[in-house]
């Protein structure tokens, strides 16, 4: 892991944060907020150890500890498509000592495809920061007779229902992106669900299926080698990591707010707003760290940051799109 040089402004920043927090509150909350963080912080990651989310969380914890003097202990709570970890975070004490660092599925998509959700994101969690984005890509095998998304759409119109595509499973962001494109471009594809993005990407590379909606990080190097082609990414803007990759929106202008890969941090609902403000401020600094940005460039994670309400807006806009997709295809929660 990269090491950082000591921050000469560390003490002054700690003092400023504490003084600002104390001034922002009145009454019995003031002392606890002014002393935040009062001890080690638990960061719940609802995915297994070794995933990109886990590695980013562990890197962030080192920088956070250097800045605020308290360690962040990463706890991997995997299972139920991420729901187990999110549920644990939602039940935690709302004092800022527990943070949830999640991908989009458990906090945005799962409620549309899974019954009996053990939490309500709007009621049980409060957003801290929109961390980053890892876009979904449309890829085709090198032998497939198209080189661009407009050509793909034209080919699909001429061969309705004949192009099979892989995704990470029914209701996954990859599947929903594909359904969204079909609805807007008026094409029909044949869905082949896989257990995960690597499996679908590998089958395109091997020529077992002609197309997949998968993680751009899994496809980029193979596209450079000429084994597959990336036709477009399912995001509103081009990724700064590979700006040569066009977006679907450039061909289909209505393709906005598509369900795709992103990450955000939350705390239990009821956490004091001044504590959320401290976390937001510090995490914005963490995710501007040049070492972190460089380290995860190969994973196509673009770090975003900003205010907490950016997370709320993201979930709402994406949710409206998912609602329309689910209704169109008749997808029932399982």
C-alpha positions in Angstrom: 0.0 0.0 0.0 1.3 3.5 -0.7 2.4 5.6 2.2 1.6 9.3 2.7 3.9 12.1 3.9 2.8 13.5 7.3 0.2 16.2 7.0 1.7 19.4 8.5 -1.8 20.8 8.8 -3.1 17.8 10.6 -3.4 19.3 14.1 -5.0 22.5 12.8 -7.5 20.6 10.7 -8.5 18.4 13.6 -8.9 21.4 15.8 -10.9 23.3 13.1 -13.2 20.3 12.6 -13.9 20.0 16.3 -14.4 23.7 16.8 -16.7 23.9 13.8 -18.7 20.9 15.0 -19.1 22.4 18.4 -20.2 25.7 17.0 -22.7 24.0 14.8 -24.7 22.3 17.5 -26.6 23.3 20.6 -27.4 21.3 23.7 -26.4 17.8 24.7 -25.1 16.8 21.2 -22.4 19.3 21.2 -19.8 17.5 23.3 -20.1 14.2 21.4 -19.9 16.0 18.0 -17.0 18.1 19.0 -15.1 15.0 20.1 -15.9 13.0 17.0 -14.6 10.5 16.2 -14.6 9.2 19.7 -13.0 5.9 18.9 -12.4 3.4 16.1 -14.9 3.5 13.3 -16.3 0.3 11.7 -16.7 0.5 8.0 -19.1 -2.2 6.8 -18.5 -3.5 3.3 -21.3 -5.7 2.0 -18.9 -7.7 -0.3 -16.2 -10.2 0.3 -12.6 -9.3 1.1 -10.4 -8.7 -1.9 -13.1 -7.1 -4.1 -12.4 -3.6 -5.5 -14.8 -2.1 -3.0 -13.0 -3.8 -0.1 -9.6 -2.6 -1.3 -10.7 1.0 -1.8 -12.3 0.9 1.7 -9.0 -0.3 3.3 -7.0 2.3 1.4 -9.4 5.0 2.5 -9.2 3.9 6.1 -5.4 4.5 6.2 -5.8 8.1 5.0 -8.7 8.7 7.3 -6.8 7.5 10.3 -3.8 9.7 9.4 -6.1 12.8 9.2 -8.4 12.2 12.2 -6.3 10.0 14.4 -8.8 7.1 14.7 -8.6 3.8 12.8 -11.3 2.6 10.5 -11.8 -1.2 10.8 -13.2 -2.7 7.6 -15.7 -5.4 8.3 -16.8 -7.6 5.3 -20.4 -8.7 5.7 -21.3 -10.5 2.5 -24.4 -12.4 1.5 -27.9 -12.0 0.1 -26.6 -9.8 -2.8 -25.2 -7.3 -0.2 -28.4 -7.1 1.9 -26.8 -8.6 5.0 -24.1 -6.0 5.3 -26.5 -3.1 4.6 -29.0 -4.4 7.1 -26.3 -4.6 9.8 -25.3 -1.0 9.1 -28.9 0.2 9.2 -29.3 -1.3 12.7 -26.2 0.2 14.1 -26.1 3.0 16.6 -26.5 6.4 14.9 -23.4 8.0 16.3 -21.0 8.0 13.3 -18.9 5.2 14.6 -20.4 2.8 11.9 -20.1 3.6 8.2 -21.5 1.6 5.3 -19.5 1.6 2.1 -21.7 0.0 -0.6 -22.0 -0.6 -4.3 -25.3 0.5 -5.9 -27.1 -2.9 -5.9 -28.0 -3.2 -2.2 -29.0 0.5 -1.8 -30.7 1.1 -5.2 -31.5 -1.9 -7.3 -32.2 -4.8 -5.0 -35.5 -3.5 -3.8 -36.9 -3.8 -7.3 -36.0 -7.5 -7.7 -36.0 -9.0 -4.2 -38.9 -9.6 -1.8 -38.8 -8.9 1.9 -36.0 -6.4 2.0 -34.6 -6.2 5.6 -34.2 -2.4 5.5 -35.5 0.7 3.8 -32.7 2.9 2.5 -34.8 6.1 2.7 -35.8 5.5 6.3 -32.9 3.5 7.8 -29.8 5.2 6.2 -28.4 8.7 5.7 -26.1 9.4 2.8 -22.5 10.7 3.4 -20.9 10.8 0.0 -21.1 9.5 -3.6 -17.7 7.9 -3.9 -17.3 6.8 -7.4 -18.5 5.2 -10.6 -17.5 2.1 -12.5 -19.5 2.0 -15.7 -21.1 -1.0 -17.5 -19.9 -1.5 -21.1 -21.5 -3.2 -24.2 -18.9 -5.5 -25.6 -19.0 -7.8 -28.7 -16.7 -10.5 -29.9 -14.1 -9.5 -32.5 -15.9 -11.6 -35.2 -19.3 -9.9 -34.7 -20.0 -7.8 -37.8 -20.4 -4.4 -36.1 -17.8 -1.8 -34.9 -20.0 0.9 -33.4 -23.2 1.2 -31.4 -25.2 2.6 -34.3 -24.2 -0.4 -36.4 -25.1 -2.7 -33.5 -28.6 -1.2 -33.2 -29.1 -1.4 -37.0 -28.0 -5.1 -37.0 -30.3 -5.8 -34.0 -33.2 -4.3 -35.9 -32.5 -6.5 -38.9 -32.1 -9.6 -36.7 -34.7 -9.2 -33.9 -34.3 -11.7 -31.0 -31.2 -13.3 -32.6 -28.4 -11.5 -30.7 -27.8 -13.2 -27.3 -26.1 -11.1 -24.6 -24.7 -12.0 -21.2 -25.2 -10.1 -18.0 -24.5 -10.6 -14.3 -28.0 -12.1 -13.7 -31.7 -11.2 -13.8 -32.2 -7.7 -12.2 -28.5 -6.8 -12.2 -27.4 -3.4 -13.4 -26.0 -5.0 -16.5 -29.4 -6.7 -17.3 -31.3 -3.5 -16.6 -29.0 -1.4 -18.8 -29.6 -3.9 -21.7 -33.4 -3.7 -21.2 -33.2 0.1 -21.1 -31.4 0.2 -24.4 -33.8 -2.2 -26.0 -36.8 -0.1 -24.9 -35.3 3.2 -26.1 -33.7 1.9 -29.4 -36.7 -0.4 -30.2 -34.6 -3.6 -30.5 -35.0 -7.1 -29.1 -32.0 -9.1 -27.7 -31.9 -12.5 -26.1 -30.8 -12.4 -22.4 -28.4 -15.0 -21.1 -27.9 -14.5 -17.4 -24.6 -15.4 -15.7 -23.5 -15.6 -12.1 -21.3 -12.5 -12.5 -19.7 -10.0 -14.8 -16.4 -12.0 -15.2 -18.2 -15.1 -16.5 -20.1 -13.2 -19.1 -17.1 -11.2 -20.2 -15.0 -14.4 -20.5 -17.6 -16.1 -22.7 -17.6 -13.2 -25.1 -13.8 -13.3 -25.3 -14.0 -17.1 -25.9 -16.6 -16.6 -28.6 -19.3 -18.6 -26.8 -21.7 -15.6 -26.9 -21.5 -12.6 -29.3 -22.3 -9.8 -26.8 -22.3 -8.9 -23.1 -23.1 -6.0 -20.8 -20.3 -6.2 -18.4 -17.8 -4.2 -16.4 -15.6 -2.0 -18.5 -12.6 -2.9 -16.3 -13.0 -6.6 -17.3 -13.1 -5.8 -21.0 -10.7 -2.8 -21.6 -7.4 -4.7 -21.9 -8.9 -7.4 -24.1 -10.4 -4.7 -26.3 -6.9 -3.1 -26.7 -5.6 -6.6 -27.7 -8.3 -6.8 -30.4 -10.1 -9.8 -28.9 -13.4 -7.9 -28.3 -14.8 -4.5 -29.1 -16.3 -2.1 -26.6 -19.1 -0.3 -28.4 -20.2 2.1 -25.6 -20.5 2.6 -21.9 -23.8 2.8 -20.0 -23.1 6.2 -18.3 -24.2 9.8 -18.8 -20.7 11.0 -19.5 -17.5 9.5 -20.9 -15.2 8.1 -18.3 -12.0 10.2 -17.8 -10.0 7.0 -17.5 -10.7 6.1 -21.1 -12.3 9.1 -22.8 -12.2 7.5 -26.2 -15.1 5.2 -25.2 -18.4 6.7 -26.3 -21.5 6.6 -24.2 -24.8 5.1 -25.2 -26.3 8.5 -24.7 -24.3 9.8 -27.7 -26.3 7.5 -30.0 -29.6 7.3 -27.9 -30.0 10.8 -26.3 -32.8 9.6 -24.0 -30.5 7.1 -22.4 -29.8 8.9 -19.1 -29.7 7.9 -15.4 -29.2 4.2 -16.4 -28.6 1.7 -13.6 -24.9 1.2 -13.6 -22.0 0.6 -11.2 -21.5 3.2 -8.5 -20.4 3.3 -4.9 -21.5 5.5 -1.9 -21.1 5.8 1.8 -23.9 5.9 4.4 -24.5 6.1 8.1 -27.5 4.9 10.1 -30.4 7.3 10.0 -30.5 9.6 13.0 -26.7 10.2 12.9 -26.2 13.9 13.8 -25.9 16.1 10.7 -22.7 17.7 12.1 -21.1 14.3 12.3 -22.2 13.5 8.7 -20.6 16.9 7.7 -17.3 15.9 9.2 -17.4 12.5 7.5 -18.3 14.1 4.2 -15.5 16.7 4.4 -12.9 14.1 5.3 -14.0 11.6 2.7 -13.9 14.3 0.0 -10.2 14.7 1.0 -9.6 11.0 1.0 -10.9 10.4 -2.5 -8.9 13.2 -3.9 -5.7 11.4 -2.8 -3.5 11.1 -5.9 -2.2 7.7 -4.7 -5.7 6.3 -4.4 -6.7 7.7 -7.8 -3.6 6.2 -9.4 -3.9 2.8 -7.7 -7.5 2.2 -8.8 -7.3 3.7 -12.3 -7.0 0.2 -13.8 -10.3 -0.8 -12.1 -12.0 2.1 -14.0 -13.3 3.7 -10.8 -13.7 7.4 -11.3 -14.0 9.2 -7.9 -16.8 11.7 -7.6 -17.3 13.2 -4.1 -19.5 16.1 -3.4 -22.3 16.7 -0.9 -24.5 14.0 0.7 -27.6 15.0 -1.3 -25.8 13.8 -4.5 -26.4 10.3 -3.3 -30.1 10.9 -2.7 -30.5 12.4 -6.2 -28.6 9.5 -7.8 -30.9 6.9 -6.1 -34.0 8.8 -7.1 -33.1 9.4 -10.7 -31.9 5.8 -11.2 -35.0 4.5 -9.3 -37.3 6.2 -11.7 -35.6 4.5 -14.6 -35.5 1.1 -13.0 -39.3 1.4 -12.2 -40.1 1.9 -15.8 -37.8 -1.0 -16.9 -39.2 -3.4 -14.4 -42.8 -2.5 -15.4 -41.9 -3.0 -19.1 -40.4 -6.4 -18.8 -42.8 -7.6 -16.0 -40.0 -8.4 -13.6 -41.4 -9.6 -10.3 -39.4 -9.5 -7.0 -38.2 -12.9 -6.1 
